[in-house]
Amino acid sequence: MTLAIGAQAFANCKKLTKITVPANVTTIGKKAFYNCKKLKTFTIKSKKLTSVGNKAITGINKKATIKVPK
């Protein structure tokens, strides 16, 4: 089963401050988190992630922490 976060799923979300991408997600669509200015913590649990769309995290908080698995 392929799970994805769709294109522009959370684009321009003004209240989103942190997100954890579950372990079974394989793709993140383009501009999925585009312009989420308050997004400060972005954690990826998935080791199956194969693609991240263009500008998926463009415009998030400048001091954001992005955590990925080894």
N, C-alpha and C positions, 0 to 999 in steps of 0.2 A: 504494500500500500504506500502510495506517494502522498506525502503531506506537504503543503506549501502555504506560505503567507503570500497572499495575492498582491498584485500591483496596486499601489496606492491604498492599501488596506488601512493604514493608520496615518496617512498623509495629512499634514496640517492639524494634527491632534494637539490641542492646547493644554490638556491636563495630563498627558502621559509623561511620567517621570522616570519609570524604569520598566524594562521588559526582559523576560527570560524566554529564549527560543527553545522549545522542548527538544528532547533527544531524537524524536522521530521525524523532524522537519528536514526535507531535502532541498527545498528551494525557497528563496525570498525574492519576491517580484520587484520590478523596477519601481522606484519611489515609494516603497512600502512604508518607510518611516520618514519620508521627506518633510522637512520643515517642522519637525517636532522639537521646538526650541527648548522645552523643559526636560527633554529626555537626557538624563545624566548617567544612567547605568544600563548598559546593553550587554546581556550575558547570553552566550550561545552554548547550549548543552549538547547540541547535535554534532556527532562525528560523521554523520551521513550527509551533511550539507554539501551539495555539489555546485550550486550556482547562487550568486547574489546579483540581482538586477542593477542596472545602471541607476546611479543616484539614490540607492536604497536608504542610505543613512545621511545623505547630504542635508545640511541645515539643522542637525541636532545640536545640543549644547556644546560650546567650544571646549569645555572642561570635562566632557563625557568620558567615562571609563568603559572600555570595551573588553570583555573577557571571553576567551575562546578556549576550547579543550586542547590538550597537548597533542 
